[in-house]
Amino acid sequence: MASSGWQKAWCTQAPLALAGLASGYRRAGTSLRDWLDAKVRRPRLRRLIDSLAYPLVYTSAFDLVSAEVFVDKLQRALKHPFSASQEG
């Protein structure tokens, strides 16, 4: 199955864009919700980041989770991606 253009762009550009969100901001002691409010302005990107954050921090209560935890887990996930098997 051939990949479409946006899939190729996502695979090459997304890790760089997400890593850019993590730089230049003090995360220690900042809730994930406050950090996302300060860093992510576009609604579609915010929904994407939210959907990535749920399984990484195991909660939807972003105001109770430290941004540092999310960034650490996101960086680990980008460095060591998981690929689910298509076979049962």
Legacy VTK file of the C-alpha trace (Angstrom):
# vtk DataFile Version 3.0
C-alpha trace
ASCII
DATASET POLYDATA
POINTS 88 float
0.000 0.000 0.000
1.483 3.317 -1.072
1.674 6.227 1.338
0.010 9.477 0.426
1.865 12.785 0.448
0.482 13.942 3.786
1.508 10.671 5.454
5.080 11.065 4.251
5.099 14.689 5.376
3.670 13.731 8.782
6.280 11.023 9.328
9.141 13.375 8.517
7.874 16.697 9.902
5.838 15.780 12.992
8.722 14.698 15.247
10.517 17.969 14.501
7.411 20.063 15.151
6.547 18.256 18.381
10.122 18.446 19.613
10.038 22.191 18.923
7.110 22.557 21.300
9.210 21.119 24.093
12.074 23.600 23.858
12.425 26.993 25.450
9.762 26.792 28.128
10.041 25.969 31.811
8.005 22.839 32.355
8.807 21.938 35.963
5.838 22.770 38.151
3.650 23.685 35.164
0.502 21.700 34.501
0.090 20.115 31.103
-3.048 22.181 30.453
-1.243 25.478 31.201
1.745 24.445 29.101
-0.447 23.482 26.133
-2.432 26.725 26.454
0.826 28.681 26.288
2.414 26.689 23.449
-0.373 25.541 21.113
-2.590 28.140 19.463
-4.113 26.299 16.487
-7.291 24.317 17.335
-6.551 21.377 15.021
-3.012 21.036 16.346
-4.346 21.271 19.902
-6.777 18.408 19.250
-3.921 16.357 17.795
-1.637 17.014 20.765
-4.487 16.256 23.167
-5.137 12.939 21.418
-1.440 12.083 21.698
-1.291 13.131 25.339
-4.142 10.925 26.600
-2.359 7.585 26.110
1.044 8.981 27.082
0.005 10.344 30.495
-2.848 7.859 31.080
-5.373 10.532 32.078
-7.575 13.237 30.654
-7.030 15.472 33.704
-4.338 17.590 32.075
-4.522 20.160 34.872
-3.188 17.524 37.324
-0.294 16.247 35.195
3.055 17.986 34.947
4.072 19.150 31.492
7.491 17.687 32.203
5.995 14.180 32.365
4.253 14.602 29.005
7.331 16.014 27.271
9.530 13.225 28.637
7.121 10.521 27.499
6.604 12.193 24.112
10.344 12.373 23.501
10.714 8.694 24.432
7.842 7.717 22.134
9.393 9.619 19.228
12.811 8.120 19.874
11.539 4.533 20.250
8.298 4.229 18.266
5.943 1.329 18.853
4.413 -0.490 15.933
1.428 -2.733 16.585
1.279 -5.952 14.638
-1.465 -6.252 12.028
-1.565 -10.003 12.538
-3.854 -11.305 15.287
LINES 1 89
88 0 1 2 3 4 5 6 7 8 9 10 11 12 13 14 15 16 17 18 19 20 21 22 23 24 25 26 27 28 29 30 31 32 33 34 35 36 37 38 39 40 41 42 43 44 45 46 47 48 49 50 51 52 53 54 55 56 57 58 59 60 61 62 63 64 65 66 67 68 69 70 71 72 73 74 75 76 77 78 79 80 81 82 83 84 85 86 87
